[in-house]
Amino acid sequence: MIKQKSISRLVLALGLAGLLLSSCQKQGGAGASSEVSTTDSFDVYEGVEFDMPKVQEPTFANNSVRITDFGAVGDGLIKNTKAFEQAIEAVAAKGGGKVIIPRGMWLTGPIILKSNINLHTEAGALVIFSKDFNDYPVIETSFEGLDTYRCISPIYGKDLENIAITGSGTFDGNGDAWRTVKKSKLTESQWKDKIKSGVLSDDGQMWYPSEMAKKGDTPGSNFNVPFYKTKAEYEAVRDYLRPVMVSIVGCNKVLLDGPTFQNSPAWNLHPLMSENVILRNLNVRNPWYSQNGDGVDLESCKNVLIYNNTFDVGDDAICFKSGKDVDGRKRGMATENVIVKNNVVYHGHGGFVVGSEMSGGVKNVHVSNCTFMGTDIGLRFKSTRGRGGVVENIYISNIDMINIPTQAISFNLFYGGNSPVLEVDQRADDEARDEKPVPVTEETPSFKDIYMKNIRVSGADEALALQGLPEMNLQNVSLENSLLKAKKGISAVDVDGIKLKNVQVIAEKGSALTIYNSKNIQVSGLSYNETKEPAVKVLGPLTQGVKLDSKDYKDVQKQVAKGTDLSKTALTME
């Protein structure tokens, strides 16, 4: 039974969540100054459980120009692509420094960064990227973890050293010009307004910006990556190849500090194969209906800090990747040595996410002091057969969640690509389990050594879902000192080495904990509210090594149920 002090703790958790939100909003967002490092107010490395080098910040020479020095006009009408190019080139020729964007509305095509450049936005600066697709040539790059061709990003930097985007201005990617939109995502009046331009799918349920974009959306494309053989074939569907807004590829010493990044064509921020990366004090926004409208996708990067940011996006908010399938394994670059602190996530498919494109591995990650409000899933780990890769040494603590529509914490190694909240054209059975084991190969993903503590959930559909593969169980996952209030409790399927210690589960229906075909499970200090169901169910012929603490149950016979196919030695009470 949950005691009165437990309910008081829940109320206290909500209060702390509000205080944390207020604190994060004051420190981060569009109004934060890029000239003062917030590392002065707290030690971002404090409490990190693994050794990692201090992340190196870029430094810049004391040179500066204003884009107006090169004829830029801030009326939102005249295209300033050439002025940005000349300003960056002038500062780079002097050995680097600051390119200043003053208050105004600055329409432009792609901004191509150079080494030793700090692109600095002053208060009131709004950079609006052109909706003319002809401004964005098709280049060879990586998208959705695959080597492919894509339109060049509105902000692009490759193989650079010492780069930054700072200040309190805003970058708008004009993403609505690029993105396909489902009819089900909009109201009737919004849909009528949308279809005044562009073209519709044959069934009338999807809007495309052009016939060229519609042509690119062909059967067999992989998450918006069509499979063509030549660059010319990709150029023939250019309008479909919407880019990420900020693409940083193969760079060293990267700082994004202060601005708002919004309305991206695809993902918002995409550091790829880079190291010494700092993302802080950012406000990252996308419409809730924006498909692939992720906040930040950190892919195959090393030595990274992500802190004091706010996310409100259309897909995953803070997502770690390392390439997909053969392309990711061939690259062989993990995302590693990353600290994520003091972030707030509103709408998004996931608050903090690993996968599903993690074929190069993810390791040594610390996530703490984050708040997720209304996020579809709070903590999300996803992969599937064929992916390969190892995710390990993940430490998560002090997380507050409220009003989570699906799972507060989800591990799904059968991920099929659906969003957590199904839309009219999606089916839950696309992610159905196949319990038949397959051989373990380099294509088998492995998730292990994941430690969570001090997690507080006030409202979710499901508290915690742990689902591994029959041939490769989810291994060594622990949850301690946590309070989870949800409609449904905890489920563990195909897991090995799970530890639950001092966990309170307030479930509206069903059991607090259900274990199926899992082994080496230790549960102690479990508290729960009584429902019509037993508190714990232990099921499955493959289940073994389950240890429960007898002190957690007043009546073991009623509160612990055993499946008829369970072996006699699978469960012990201590």
Salt bridges, closest charged atoms under 4 A:
GLU35 OE2 - LYS98 NZ 3.76
GLU35 OE2 - HIS120 ND1 3.82
GLU49 OE1 - HIS366 ND1 2.90
GLU57 OE2 - ARG280 NH1 3.16
GLU85 OE1 - LYS82 NZ 3.88
GLU89 OE1 - LYS114 NZ 3.46
GLU122 OE1 - ARG66 NH2 3.01
ASP132 OD2 - LYS79 NZ 3.87
ASP135 OD2 - LYS79 NZ 2.83
GLU161 OE2 - LYS253 NZ 3.88
ASP176 OD1 - ARG179 NH2 2.61
GLU188 OE2 - LYS192 NZ 3.50
ASP193 OD1 - LYS196 NZ 3.69
ASP202 OD1 - LYS214 NZ 2.91
ASP239 OD1 - ARG238 NH2 2.98
ASP257 OD2 - ARG280 NE 2.87
ASP297 OD1 - LYS321 NZ 3.80
GLU299 OE1 - HIS270 NE2 2.76
GLU299 OE2 - ARG331 NH1 3.01
ASP315 OD1 - HIS349 ND1 3.18
ASP316 OD1 - ARG380 NH1 3.55
ASP316 OD2 - LYS382 NZ 2.90
ASP325 OD1 - ARG387 NH1 2.68
GLU357 OE1 - LYS321 NZ 2.68
ASP376 OD2 - HIS349 NE2 3.92
GLU392 OE1 - LYS448 NZ 3.95
ASP400 OD1 - ARG456 NE 2.54
GLU423 OE1 - LYS182 NZ 2.72
GLU423 OE2 - LYS185 NZ 2.69
ASP425 OD2 - LYS182 NZ 3.15
ASP429 OD1 - ARG427 NE 3.59
ASP430 OD1 - ARG427 NH2 3.15
ASP434 OD2 - ARG385 NH1 3.90
GLU435 OE2 - ARG433 NH2 3.29
GLU443 OE2 - ARG329 NH2 3.92
ASP461 OD2 - LYS488 NZ 3.19
GLU471 OE2 - ARG385 NE 2.78
GLU480 OE2 - LYS499 NZ 3.99
ASP494 OD2 - ARG433 NH1 3.34
GLU533 OE1 - LYS537 NZ 2.91
ASP549 OD1 - LYS551 NZ 3.20
GLU574 OE2 - LYS547 NZ 3.92
